[in-house]
Amino acid sequence: MRKLLISLMLPLFVSLSACASSAIQVRQQDAYFDLYVVVEPKDAVILIDDEIFGTGNTTKETPLRVTAGTKRVEIRCEGYHPFRTTLEYIQPGEVYTLSTHLIQSEF
């Protein structure tokens, strides 16, 4: 009886894992949102999840294409305090604009 149960479950398991795999591939293709960043100074570097995505010079008119989900955003520029925020639960296809002015550092 045990062998029969295993042989019946194995094809079902293989079939389900094949479906899950194709569903994940479809979601990854459409799992992006657009992020416009307007920042002063314009040469500030934009990092998302510790990866450089661009600068303020390019992201005002052209959005960054970012994978959906919760993202840590940091904007840095030499001589200024960094700006940090978290974008939570961002859904695919959404469009966001992040605007900030960095504060000049005294040091």
C-alpha positions as CSV (number, residue, x, y, z in Angstrom):
1,M,0.0,0.0,0.0
2,R,2.8,2.4,0.8
3,K,4.4,2.0,-2.7
4,L,1.1,2.7,-4.4
5,L,0.6,5.9,-2.3
6,I,4.0,7.2,-3.2
7,S,3.6,6.5,-6.9
8,L,0.3,8.3,-7.0
9,M,1.7,11.4,-5.2
10,L,4.9,11.7,-7.2
11,P,3.3,12.7,-10.6
12,L,1.0,15.2,-8.7
13,F,4.0,16.7,-7.0
14,V,5.9,17.0,-10.3
15,S,2.9,18.6,-12.0
16,L,2.4,21.2,-9.2
17,S,6.1,22.2,-9.1
18,A,6.1,22.7,-12.9
19,C,3.0,25.0,-12.6
20,A,4.6,26.9,-9.8
21,S,7.8,27.4,-11.8
22,S,6.0,28.8,-14.8
23,A,3.9,31.1,-12.6
24,I,7.0,32.5,-10.9
25,Q,8.6,33.2,-14.4
26,V,5.5,35.1,-15.5
27,R,5.4,37.2,-12.3
28,Q,9.1,38.1,-12.6
29,Q,8.7,39.6,-16.1
30,D,5.9,42.0,-14.9
31,A,7.2,42.6,-11.3
32,Y,8.4,46.2,-11.8
33,F,7.3,49.6,-10.8
34,D,8.6,53.0,-12.0
35,L,10.3,55.4,-9.6
36,Y,10.9,59.1,-10.5
37,V,13.4,60.8,-8.2
38,V,13.6,64.6,-8.0
39,V,16.6,65.6,-5.8
40,E,18.8,68.6,-5.0
41,P,21.7,68.5,-5.6
42,K,21.1,66.9,-9.0
43,D,24.4,64.9,-8.9
44,A,23.3,62.9,-5.9
45,V,23.6,59.2,-6.2
46,I,20.5,57.0,-5.8
47,L,20.9,53.6,-4.2
48,I,18.1,51.0,-3.9
49,D,18.8,48.1,-1.7
50,D,22.5,49.1,-1.6
51,E,22.8,49.0,-5.4
52,I,23.5,52.2,-7.4
53,F,20.6,52.9,-9.8
54,G,21.5,56.4,-11.1
55,T,21.8,60.0,-10.2
56,G,19.4,62.9,-9.8
57,N,20.5,64.2,-13.2
58,T,18.7,61.4,-15.0
59,T,15.8,60.3,-12.9
60,K,13.6,63.4,-13.0
61,E,12.4,62.7,-16.5
62,T,13.2,59.0,-16.9
63,P,12.0,56.7,-14.1
64,L,14.0,54.0,-12.6
65,R,12.6,50.5,-13.3
66,V,12.7,48.7,-9.9
67,T,11.4,45.3,-8.9
68,A,8.2,45.4,-6.9
69,G,8.2,44.9,-3.1
70,T,9.6,46.7,-0.1
71,K,12.7,48.7,-1.1
72,R,15.3,50.7,0.9
73,V,16.2,53.9,-0.8
74,E,19.3,56.0,0.0
75,I,20.3,59.2,-1.7
76,R,23.9,60.4,-1.2
77,C,26.1,63.3,-2.2
78,E,29.5,64.4,-0.9
79,G,29.2,67.3,1.5
80,Y,25.5,66.5,2.3
81,H,23.7,64.3,4.9
82,P,22.3,61.2,3.2
83,F,18.5,60.8,2.8
84,R,17.1,57.3,3.7
85,T,13.6,56.0,3.4
86,T,11.8,52.7,2.8
87,L,9.1,52.1,0.2
88,E,6.9,49.4,1.5
89,Y,4.6,47.0,-0.3
90,I,5.1,48.5,-3.8
91,Q,3.0,46.6,-6.4
92,P,4.0,45.9,-10.0
93,G,3.0,48.6,-12.4
94,E,2.7,51.4,-9.9
95,V,4.4,54.8,-10.5
96,Y,6.0,56.7,-7.6
97,T,7.8,60.1,-7.4
98,L,10.3,60.7,-4.6
99,S,11.3,64.4,-4.0
100,T,13.9,65.6,-1.5
101,H,16.5,68.3,-0.9
102,L,19.6,67.0,0.8
103,I,20.9,69.1,3.8
104,Q,24.4,70.3,3.5
105,S,26.8,68.9,6.1
106,E,29.0,71.2,8.2
107,F,31.9,68.8,8.1
